[in-house]
Amino acid sequence: MQVKIKNEQLGQVINLLFDLSLKGKQSRQRSKFIKVLDERIKEVAEQEQELLKEHCHLDDEGNPKIKNNGQEWDVKNVVAFRKDKIELLEEEIVLDGGDNEDMLKTVKTVLFDCEKEFSGQDAQVYDYLCDQFEESDE
């Protein structure tokens, strides 16, 4: 089994799973899954900082400058920065079998057997996440 989740979806997926009422093994495996995704969020944040340093004017300490009273980054080339940031957000974390097999199967069961009603943004995230687990079967 292999599950892919885009970087841009990580926070929403974590929030959705975190709010599910689970117990026992399902709760433990969900927590393990969230931990893996949370680590990825930290990596993405570090990569985003590197992008800022690469694309922004830097202050004397080598940090990206901010302009307009702290409202936006002082980006040299906005088009290039947006392209690189979109590329970063479109990248996927790939979780596959091995040590993760039981975790993935449990989270899949939680999602597919879920009785909770979702609406709005949560419904979209739920649909996206279910799609990712369905694709893992193909």
C-alpha positions as CSV (number, residue, x, y, z in Angstrom):
1,M,0.0,0.0,0.0
2,Q,1.2,3.5,-0.9
3,V,-0.4,6.8,0.0
4,K,0.6,10.2,-1.4
5,I,-0.4,13.5,0.1
6,K,0.4,16.9,-1.3
7,N,2.4,19.2,0.9
8,E,-0.4,21.9,0.6
9,Q,-2.9,19.4,2.1
10,L,-0.9,18.3,5.2
11,G,-2.3,20.7,7.7
12,Q,-5.9,20.2,6.7
13,V,-5.5,16.4,6.7
14,I,-4.0,16.6,10.2
15,N,-6.8,18.7,11.5
16,L,-9.5,16.4,10.0
17,L,-7.9,13.3,11.5
18,F,-7.2,15.0,14.8
19,D,-10.9,15.8,15.3
20,L,-12.1,12.2,14.8
21,S,-13.2,10.5,18.0
22,L,-11.3,7.2,18.1
23,K,-10.0,4.8,20.7
24,G,-7.5,2.0,21.1
25,K,-5.5,0.9,18.1
26,Q,-7.3,3.3,15.8
27,S,-6.4,6.2,17.9
28,R,-2.7,5.1,18.3
29,Q,-2.3,4.5,14.5
30,R,-4.0,7.9,13.7
31,S,-1.6,9.6,16.1
32,K,1.4,7.9,14.5
33,F,0.1,9.0,11.0
34,I,-0.3,12.5,12.2
35,K,3.2,12.5,13.7
36,V,4.6,11.5,10.3
37,L,2.6,14.3,8.5
38,D,3.6,16.8,11.2
39,E,7.3,16.0,10.6
40,R,6.8,16.7,6.9
41,I,5.1,20.0,7.7
42,K,8.3,21.0,9.6
43,E,10.4,20.0,6.6
44,V,8.2,22.0,4.2
45,A,8.5,25.0,6.5
46,E,12.3,24.8,6.4
47,Q,12.2,24.5,2.6
48,E,9.9,27.5,2.4
49,Q,12.4,29.5,4.5
50,E,15.2,28.5,2.1
51,L,13.0,29.7,-0.8
52,L,12.5,33.0,0.9
53,K,16.2,33.4,1.5
54,E,16.8,32.6,-2.2
55,H,14.2,34.9,-3.6
56,C,14.1,37.9,-1.2
57,H,16.4,40.8,-0.5
58,L,18.2,39.9,2.8
59,D,18.9,42.0,5.8
60,D,22.3,42.4,7.5
61,E,21.8,39.1,9.4
62,G,20.9,37.1,6.2
63,N,17.2,37.0,6.9
64,P,14.5,37.8,4.3
65,K,13.5,41.4,4.4
66,I,9.8,42.4,5.0
67,K,8.2,45.4,3.5
68,N,4.9,47.3,3.8
69,N,4.9,47.4,7.6
70,G,5.5,43.7,7.9
71,Q,2.7,42.8,5.5
72,E,4.8,41.1,2.8
73,W,8.2,39.7,1.9
74,D,10.6,41.8,-0.1
75,V,10.8,39.4,-3.0
76,K,13.2,40.1,-5.9
77,N,11.2,38.3,-8.6
78,V,7.6,37.5,-7.6
79,V,6.9,35.3,-10.6
80,A,9.9,33.1,-9.9
81,F,9.1,32.9,-6.2
82,R,5.5,31.9,-6.8
83,K,6.6,29.2,-9.3
84,D,9.0,27.7,-6.8
85,K,6.5,27.9,-3.9
86,I,3.8,26.3,-5.9
87,E,6.2,23.5,-6.9
88,L,7.0,23.0,-3.2
89,L,3.4,22.8,-2.2
90,E,2.5,20.4,-5.1
91,E,5.2,17.9,-4.0
92,E,3.9,14.9,-2.2
93,I,4.9,12.9,0.8
94,V,4.8,9.2,-0.1
95,L,4.0,6.7,2.6
96,D,4.3,3.1,1.7
97,G,4.1,-0.4,3.3
98,G,6.9,-1.9,5.3
99,D,6.8,-0.4,8.8
100,N,3.9,1.8,7.8
101,E,1.6,-0.9,6.5
102,D,-0.4,-1.4,9.7
103,M,-0.7,2.3,10.2
104,L,-1.9,2.9,6.7
105,K,-4.5,0.1,6.7
106,T,-5.8,1.3,10.1
107,V,-6.2,4.9,8.9
108,K,-7.8,3.7,5.7
109,T,-10.4,1.7,7.8
110,V,-11.0,4.7,10.0
111,L,-11.7,6.9,7.0
112,F,-13.9,4.4,5.1
113,D,-15.9,3.3,8.1
114,C,-16.3,6.9,9.4
115,E,-19.8,7.8,10.4
116,K,-19.1,11.5,11.0
117,E,-20.8,14.0,8.7
118,F,-18.5,16.4,7.0
119,S,-19.4,19.7,5.3
120,G,-17.5,22.6,3.7
121,Q,-13.7,22.4,3.8
122,D,-13.7,19.3,5.9
123,A,-15.8,17.5,3.3
124,Q,-13.3,18.4,0.6
125,V,-10.4,17.3,2.7
126,Y,-12.1,14.0,3.6
127,D,-12.8,13.4,-0.1
128,Y,-9.2,14.1,-1.1
129,L,-7.9,11.8,1.7
130,C,-10.2,9.0,0.7
131,D,-9.1,9.4,-2.9
132,Q,-5.5,9.0,-1.9
133,F,-6.2,5.8,0.0
134,E,-8.3,4.5,-2.9
135,E,-5.5,5.1,-5.3
136,S,-3.2,3.1,-3.1
137,D,-5.2,0.0,-4.0
138,E,-4.7,0.4,-7.7
